[in-house]
Amino acid sequence: MTTDFSETEFDQVLIAQLADMIINNPIIYKYISFDIGKKALENATIGFTNPWAFNDPYDCTTKLIDFTDFPEGYRKRLIDLYYSHLDDVNKLALLEHMNKTPDEVLTKTLSTQGMKNEIVNRGVSCFSRNYNNILMWSHYAASHTGICIGFNLEQLYLSISEASTEKMMVLVDYKEELKPLNYYRHKRESIVRWLKTKAKFWEYEQEIRIVMNHLNFNGETKHIQPIHKACFHSVYFGTRVSEQHKNEIIQLCKEQYPDLLLFDIKPNDDKFELKGNPIKR
């Protein structure tokens, strides 16, 4: 998505996209191991991961943002922001160097110090638009031995909204090429696009992301966020989940989530497809 929207117009686009996601994907899914899934249900929480810990080197890459072609006076503001520890003489020397080689110094500064500040306190929680993806069960639910938790998207977003003044929910875009967006002409859009763009190879995930800012990771890569129990909608048991683990989750749901829907994931006999069979309680 590349536009010339103003900041206000772009915010309106994000709001419209959020409404569209709630209508078209009322339930979103998180594939997860048994241990982590059980803790999430016991404590009514979801995890947010710092982008530094992502398993894809192109996820949140600064190559998606173009820091060249900057406005007049930006160099001095940049020095005051990121090099405040320097004295006036060294600041002046750095400014003169920037004026001679602006692209080199400015781009390096923004793509390192600047983007580091954008990442350090952000957390991302990842969900899928479906519960029956064979690859997702293999990669994220401990080779089908874990579970998949369904969340009410609207309730989840409202719960997160109570906890954070800066948050967003975005539908991930999958691209074949890295096409950077200019930061100065599209500041907010370039940051959102940076957070929601992944390589085409990941398209099978059908990912929706919730992003929170101003989190304190305290040197860890995970932030555990409490949410309302009303956010939990359903639990799907993997094809290889043990009976013991399955019974533990069922008992937990009886005690804490009496209205939660439960399903067994079963392979289709006629084609390579998984389906959810309701469990009567």
C-alpha positions in Angstrom: 0.0 0.0 0.0 1.7 3.2 -1.2 -0.3 6.4 -1.1 0.1 10.2 -0.7 -2.4 10.3 2.1 -1.9 12.8 4.9 -1.4 11.5 8.4 -5.1 12.0 9.3 -6.2 10.4 6.0 -3.9 7.4 6.6 -5.3 7.0 10.2 -8.8 6.8 8.6 -7.6 4.1 6.3 -6.3 2.1 9.2 -9.6 2.5 11.1 -11.5 1.3 8.0 -9.1 -1.7 7.6 -9.7 -2.6 11.3 -13.5 -2.5 10.8 -13.1 -4.7 7.7 -11.0 -7.2 9.7 -13.5 -7.5 12.5 -16.3 -8.1 9.9 -14.4 -10.6 7.8 -12.3 -12.3 10.5 -14.4 -12.2 13.7 -12.3 -15.1 15.1 -8.5 -15.2 14.7 -6.2 -18.0 15.7 -2.9 -18.6 17.5 -1.1 -21.9 17.0 0.8 -22.7 20.1 2.5 -25.5 22.1 0.6 -27.2 24.9 2.6 -25.7 27.7 2.4 -22.1 26.5 -1.3 -22.6 25.5 -2.2 -23.9 28.9 -0.5 -20.9 30.6 -2.3 -18.5 28.3 -5.7 -20.0 29.3 -4.9 -20.4 33.0 -3.7 -16.7 33.3 -5.8 -15.1 30.5 -2.8 -13.7 28.7 -1.2 -13.5 25.2 2.5 -13.0 24.4 4.1 -10.1 22.5 7.4 -10.7 20.8 10.0 -8.0 20.2 10.9 -7.8 16.5 14.6 -8.4 17.3 13.6 -12.0 18.0 11.7 -12.7 14.8 12.9 -15.8 12.9 12.7 -14.0 9.5 15.7 -11.6 8.8 13.4 -9.6 6.5 10.7 -9.1 9.1 10.8 -5.4 10.1 13.8 -4.8 8.0 14.9 -1.2 7.6 15.3 -1.9 3.9 11.5 -1.2 3.7 12.1 2.5 4.6 13.8 5.0 2.4 15.7 7.7 4.5 17.1 9.6 1.5 15.7 12.8 0.0 15.3 14.5 3.4 14.0 18.0 4.0 16.1 21.1 4.7 17.1 21.4 8.4 16.6 17.8 9.2 20.3 17.1 9.7 20.6 19.5 12.6 17.5 18.1 14.2 18.9 14.6 13.8 22.1 15.5 15.5 20.3 17.2 18.4 18.2 14.1 18.8 20.7 11.3 18.5 24.0 13.0 19.3 23.1 15.1 22.2 26.1 13.8 24.1 28.5 15.6 21.8 29.7 19.1 22.5 29.0 22.0 20.2 32.3 21.7 18.3 31.8 18.1 17.5 28.2 18.7 16.6 29.3 21.3 14.1 31.9 19.0 12.7 29.3 16.3 12.2 26.9 18.7 10.6 29.5 19.8 8.1 30.3 16.2 7.3 26.6 15.5 6.8 26.3 18.5 4.5 29.1 17.0 2.3 27.9 13.4 2.4 24.2 13.6 3.6 22.9 10.3 2.3 25.7 8.3 3.9 25.6 9.7 7.4 21.9 10.4 7.6 20.7 7.1 6.2 23.1 5.2 8.5 22.0 7.1 11.6 18.3 6.7 11.0 18.5 3.0 10.0 20.6 2.3 13.1 19.9 4.6 16.1 16.5 5.7 14.7 15.1 2.3 13.9 16.6 0.8 17.1 14.4 3.3 19.0 11.4 2.2 17.0 11.9 -1.5 17.7 13.2 -1.6 21.3 9.8 -1.1 23.0 7.5 -2.6 20.4 5.9 -6.0 20.7 4.0 -8.0 18.1 1.5 -10.8 18.7 0.8 -12.9 15.6 -2.4 -14.6 14.6 -3.7 -16.5 11.6 -7.0 -16.1 9.8 -7.6 -19.9 9.8 -7.3 -22.8 12.2 -6.7 -25.7 9.8 -3.4 -24.9 8.1 -1.2 -28.0 8.1 2.0 -26.0 7.9 1.0 -23.8 10.8 0.2 -26.8 12.9 3.6 -28.3 12.0 5.7 -25.1 12.6 4.0 -23.4 15.6 2.0 -26.1 17.4 4.8 -28.5 18.1 4.3 -30.7 15.1 0.5 -31.0 15.8 1.0 -32.0 19.5 -0.1 -28.5 20.6 -3.3 -26.5 20.4 -4.8 -23.6 18.4 -6.7 -21.0 20.4 -9.4 -18.9 18.7 -9.8 -15.3 19.9 -12.7 -13.0 19.4 -11.0 -10.3 17.4 -13.2 -7.4 18.5 -13.0 -8.3 22.2 -9.3 -8.8 21.9 -8.7 -5.4 20.4 -10.8 -3.7 23.0 -8.9 -5.5 25.7 -5.6 -4.4 24.3 -6.9 -0.8 23.9 -7.5 -0.6 27.6 -3.8 -1.5 28.2 -2.1 0.7 25.6 -2.5 4.2 24.2 -0.4 3.2 21.2 -1.5 0.0 19.5 -2.6 -1.2 16.1 -4.0 -4.2 14.4 -2.9 -4.9 10.8 -3.4 -7.4 8.1 0.1 -8.6 6.9 1.0 -7.8 3.3 3.1 -10.4 1.4 5.5 -9.0 -1.2 7.9 -10.5 -3.7 10.2 -7.5 -3.8 11.6 -5.0 -1.3 10.1 -1.6 -2.3 11.0 1.1 0.3 8.7 4.0 1.1 10.1 7.4 1.8 10.0 8.2 5.5 9.8 12.0 5.2 6.8 12.1 2.8 5.0 9.1 4.4 6.2 9.0 8.0 3.4 7.1 9.7 2.6 5.0 6.7 6.2 3.9 6.3 6.3 2.7 9.9 3.0 0.8 9.6 4.2 -0.7 6.3 7.5 -1.7 7.9 5.6 -3.5 10.6 3.2 -5.4 8.3 5.2 -6.4 5.3 6.6 -9.9 4.9 8.1 -12.0 2.1 5.7 -13.8 -0.2 7.1 -17.1 1.1 5.1 -16.6 4.3 1.8 -16.1 2.7 0.5 -19.4 3.9 0.3 -18.0 7.4 -2.5 -15.6 6.5 -1.3 -13.4 9.4 -3.0 -10.7 11.4 -0.8 -8.7 13.8 -1.5 -6.8 16.9 1.3 -4.3 17.7 1.8 -2.6 21.1 4.4 0.1 21.9 6.0 1.4 25.1 6.5 -2.1 26.5 9.3 -2.8 28.9 11.0 -6.1 27.9 13.6 -5.8 30.6 16.2 -7.6 28.5 13.7 -10.3 27.5 12.2 -10.9 24.0 8.7 -11.6 25.3 6.0 -9.5 27.0 3.1 -11.3 28.6 -0.1 -9.2 28.4 -3.2 -9.9 30.5 -6.5 -9.9 28.5 -10.1 -10.3 29.3 -11.4 -13.9 29.4 -14.1 -12.9 27.0 -11.4 -12.7 24.3 -11.1 -16.5 24.3 -13.5 -18.1 21.9 -12.4 -21.7 21.1 -9.6 -24.3 21.4 -8.6 -26.8 18.7 -6.6 -29.9 19.7 -3.8 -31.0 17.3 -4.0 -34.4 15.6 -1.1 -35.7 17.8 -2.0 -34.1 21.2 -1.7 -36.5 24.1 -4.9 -37.6 25.9 -3.4 -36.3 29.1 -2.8 -32.8 27.7 -6.2 -32.8 26.0 -8.0 -33.7 29.3 -6.0 -31.0 31.2 -7.2 -28.3 28.8 -10.8 -29.7 28.9 -10.8 -29.6 32.7 -9.4 -26.1 32.7 -12.0 -24.9 30.3 -14.8 -26.5 32.5 -13.5 -24.5 35.5 -12.7 -21.2 33.9 -14.3 -21.0 30.4 -17.7 -22.9 30.5 -18.8 -21.4 27.2 -15.5 -22.0 25.3 -16.0 -24.1 22.1 -13.7 -27.2 21.8 -12.7 -29.1 18.7 -10.7 -32.0 17.7 -8.6 -31.5 14.5 -9.0 -34.5 12.2 -7.4 -35.3 8.8 -9.9 -35.5 5.9 -10.1 -39.0 4.5 -10.4 -37.8 0.9 -7.9 -35.0 0.5 -5.0 -33.2 2.2 -7.1 -31.1 4.5 -7.8 -30.7 8.2 -11.2 -30.2 9.7 -12.5 -29.4 13.2 -14.9 -31.8 14.9 -16.9 -30.3 17.8 -16.3 -31.9 21.2 -19.5 -32.3 23.2 -19.2 -31.1 26.9 
